[in-house]
Structures are given as C-alpha cells and as structure tokens.
Amino acid sequence: MAKVNEAAAMEIDDPNSNISDQISPKFSINVLQLLKSSQMQHGLRHGDYTRYRRYCTARLRRLYKSLKFTHGRGKYTRKAISESTVTEVRFLHVVLYMAERAWSHAMEKRQLPDGPNARQRIYLIGRLRKAVKWADLFSHLCSVKGDSRTSLEAEAYASYMKGNLLFEQDRNWDTALRNFKSARSVYEELGKYGDVENQVLCRERVEELEPSIRYCLHKIGGSNLQASELLQIGEMEGPASDLFKSKLEAAMAEARSQQAASLTEFHWLGNRFPITNAKTRVAILKAQELEKDLHGPLADSLSAEKRLVTFDKVFTAYHEARSCIRSDLASAGSAENVKDDLNGLDKAVSAVLGQRTIERNQLLVSIAKSKLTRRRDDKNEKVTKPEELVRLYDLLLQNTADLSDLVSSGRDRKPEEVTFAEECELKSLAFRAERCFYLARSYSLAGKRSEAYALYCRARSLAENALWKFQAHSKTDQLSIFNRVMIKELKTLYDECRSYSCIEHATGIIEEVKAPENLSKKISTISLTGADKKVEKYLLEKLDLYEPAISESNVKAVPRIEPFPPAFQSIPRNPIVLDLAYNAIDFPSIENRMKKDKKGFISRLWG
C-alpha cells in the first residue's frame, strides 16, 4: 500500500505526466464559511483576538498530530509544506490557520489599551508580513490542489491580507486599494452563487471591506469624505473592519490634536475661559464635533438608538475634559488668576454636561411616550408603564435643579446667566406638570378614581401656570424653538388633563352607582359548595393529564392550580340536645331536709 501511494505521489510530482490532472485530487474548502464560524465561535464575536489566537494554536497542534506532521521530538526541524506534501485537505487547513494565527496576533497588539508603542508596532507589522506570506502560500497551493472556487476564495483571502499590511504601514495606498478591490470583486461574484448562507456571508464581507476601500480613496485624494462621514463608515461591525476602526481613531485623534491648537477659549453664556491644557482642548473639541451630529441638519435622520450612543460619547468626552481641568486645579498652586480661570472653565463644562444630560433624558421620555399606547408587537417589545415616565420626569427635575444651582452659584452673574436660570425654572414647571399627569394615569390604571381625578386637576393647574409663565417670558424675550415646542406641549397637556379628569369623574360616578348592584350580585352567587359555578378543572384534579395549568404569557389569567381561598365545605358536627322534659317535672319538697339557723336569747326577744 505504501508503494502504491509513493508511486502515485511520484506521478503527481512529475511535470511531464499527461494524466496528472486525472490522478491529482481536487480539494474543496469553503474558506469564508470556515473562517467565519471559527472566528465567531472562538472570541471574535466580542473582539477577543487573544482567545482566537490561542484557538488557532490549539487547532494547528491537533492538525499536526493527526497528520503526523510534527517537527521533531528533540531538536526542532521545520518541515516545509509544498505541493507534493499536500495529499489531503488538512494540509491546506494548516497553512490557512498559520495565516490566521499571525493575523490575530497582530490584531491583538493593535487592540492594546494605549495603542502599540514603537517596538510593538514593529512586531505588529512583522506578524502581518508573516500572515501575508502564509496567505500567499495558501493561494498558491489552492490554485494547484484545489478546485476553482477554493482557488478563487484563497486568492481573495491573500489580497485581503496584503491590503491589511499596506493599510497598517500607511503607504502604497493605491496598491492597498487595488488589493481590497480585488477581494471585493471576488466576493461579489461568489455571492451570486451557492446556498443562501454562503451568499449572506459574501455580502457581509463585501460590506466589511467597503470602509477600507473608501478610506484608501480618501487618502489617495479620490474622495471628498468629511470627518463625520468617515466616522459613520467606522460604525460598521465585523473583524474585517477592526483594523480600519483603529486606524480611523488614530487619524481622528491626530486631526483633533492639530485642530485643538486653534481652540484657545471656551465660550459659555457670554463668558470666555482660556484653555491651556492640550488634553482638555482635544476632549472639548471631540465633544463639540459629536454635538454637531445631535444638533446639525442631519440630526432628524438619526435613529433614537444612534442618538443615545452619540450622547454617551459626548458624556465621555466632557468627563475626560473635567478630569483634566481638576488635575490642573490640583497642581495650580497659589496662582489665583489661574485658579479662577480653571474654576470658571470647570463650571462651564459641568453646565454644558448638565444640559446634554437633560436633552438625553428628554429623548428617553419621547421614546417612552411612543411606547406608552403601543400594544405588544411581534418582537415582544416591552410596553412602557406610566410609572416609568414618572421616574424619568423625577430625573429631569433633579437635573434641572442641579443645573440651576450650578448657574446661580456665582456672585457676579451676567444677564445671560440670569436668563438661563429663569429658563431652568420654567422647564422645571413644565416637567412637574408632566410628572403629575403621568402619576394620575398610574393611579387611574390601578382603579383609584378619586386620587386620579385629584391628580389630573392638579396637573391641569400646573400646566396652566407653566403655560402662562412661558407666554409671559416669550413676550419679554425672543421666542426660541424650545419655548415654542414647550408651549405647544403644555397646551396639549392642559387639554388632555381636562378630558381625562372628566373621564375619571364619570367613571367614578358610574362605579359608585353600580356598587350596590355589583355587591348584591356577588352575594347572590355565594355558595357553600360552588356546584353551580362552571369552573374548569384545576391542576390537582387532573394530575393524570398533561395539560398546562398556566395560560399563555400574553393572556392575563389566573393560574388554574388550586382554588384559593378554598370553597366552603359542609362538615358533620356534634348534635344539639334540647332538654324539653325539664319544665314538666314536679319535684318533691325538701324544706324539711334543709338546715335551720339557731337563734340566741336576744334574737328570740326581738324575733
């Protein structure tokens, strides 16, 4: 048998053999599907490249052992994989996982918290070169030993690895672009054929390659992409776009550091505060760029989830700026002028952070209101309860009070600060009216009509008072967009409070009128045995049947396990004895048997 295999291998290696194509087996590997399943199952679903690298190492060890392709027991002797070595498909797996291990090791260095230093970057580029080397070998072996589809996928994989290397080196952008486009064209063609799963994987890989292609075009100068557009491209997920994200973050940080040189002052409510720390400038500039997405012309096109994510990034940037300012305050020493400027800057940044917190909570309120009257849909989305809106308005009241206290804390206040504090008070009035309204709705759902009616009336008076103050404020000041929106919402709230209070009043009267009738019905249906009630059998009565005792999750019904409280049952008790003969008995006189009292001499005289 060994001789036959040896002869077959000699025929395969012979270049002059005319029947080599008939004897040589053509191996088939679905490269993209194999890599995607391995990556998702072993760490890359959460961006854990260390775990994936360890999996590649363990996988290679198992392949070497099963193929008996070890590199010596004592002294290490490297065995090369050539065309003659590949006698089964697992040899191709060895080359593929060698490339994956080198690539994942490079990405692990790229994902370090503070970024790779100069020494680590040299090592990172070396690992990417190693990955390109193994990917080229894999492509060459698949072109000889694999079928046409496997060869095409291996070629796309090698092009992708070459593009990653050039992308990391920050040079030869045209060559990197050519490699990425080559890989994209292959996956576009492969996505037209095969089963549905393969088509979906190919389309996903094409989408993952798109950001890298656009960034290469941007670096070459063939695209007029702005920084915000690059950030939107970087929001795409997938292992293929992780290198692009890290590169984009480094580029944006470098651009911000260059722009921060021109940011020397922070303007807030007519005040100007100098910024001397470079880290503070970069953090504030990053927050201001993100705020343009929230308040710019394209803000309405953003979904609520994306706006919440942007708010989180804004908070992170401002918190970083505040920490830099406070560290400068700690090291300022006795310089009073510097301390005053830093305290003013800290106050301004904290006030802007408070404003953004109020805006974020208002966004959460709008999301909750949209789900308040919505029924449970196909996605089993949680429906908002009025209590949740009450909690959100509590947060808004607290945020507004904190912001008002912060603005009013100075001694020499400018007119802008006084106006801002008045606006905070007006917002607080509106939020109180809204909170009272949703508190009334929660009582209404609980069936407490009198409490709900009183709260609706209170909410209407609060809304009327807030509306009057907003209108008075708009006469003295220019009517802003926010004031227009609040006036419109308060008018709607006033009308709703009036209608709901009438409904609660009428419902309460109806329930009070029907209360005796309902009570008499309930009393008339009382039975000791409950035999007249047509009740379905409970669980304890049908233990021999496999039927659920608890209804479906979307049906509000009591679980039919055992009736509680238990029904009345007739029980035997001791008989009641009535002694009727007692009154008819004529008892004999016993006076002669009774003891008589003895009287003395004196008592007999007066007796």
Salt bridges, closest charged atoms under 4 A:
GLU83 OE2 - HIS140 NE2 2.81
GLU88 OE1 - ARG90 NE 2.76
GLU108 OE1 - ARG53 NE 2.68
ASP136 OD1 - LYS162 NZ 3.46
GLU153 OE2 - ARG149 NE 3.50
GLU168 OE2 - ARG110 NH2 2.28
GLU168 OE2 - ARG121 NH1 2.45
ASP170 OD1 - LYS247 NZ 2.98
GLU188 OE2 - ARG184 NE 3.98
GLU189 OE2 - LYS192 NZ 3.31
GLU208 OE2 - LYS36 NZ 3.01
GLU208 OE1 - ARG205 NE 3.37
GLU210 OE1 - ARG184 NH1 3.15
GLU237 OE1 - LYS245 NZ 3.41
GLU265 OE1 - HIS267 NE2 3.92
GLU289 OE1 - ARG256 NE 3.24
GLU291 OE2 - ARG356 NE 2.82
ASP312 OD1 - ARG360 NE 3.75
ASP346 OD1 - ARG326 NE 3.40
GLU359 OE1 - HIS295 NE2 3.09
GLU359 OE2 - ARG356 NH1 3.07
GLU381 OE2 - LYS371 NZ 3.05
GLU381 OE1 - ARG374 NH1 3.09
GLU388 OE2 - LYS382 NZ 3.87
ASP394 OD1 - ARG435 NE 2.47
GLU434 OE1 - LYS369 NZ 3.69
GLU504 OE1 - ARG449 NH1 3.25
GLU511 OE2 - ARG449 NE 3.28
GLU517 OE2 - LYS521 NZ 3.74
GLU536 OE2 - LYS542 NZ 3.98
GLU536 OE1 - ARG560 NE 3.49
GLU547 OE1 - LYS542 NZ 3.03
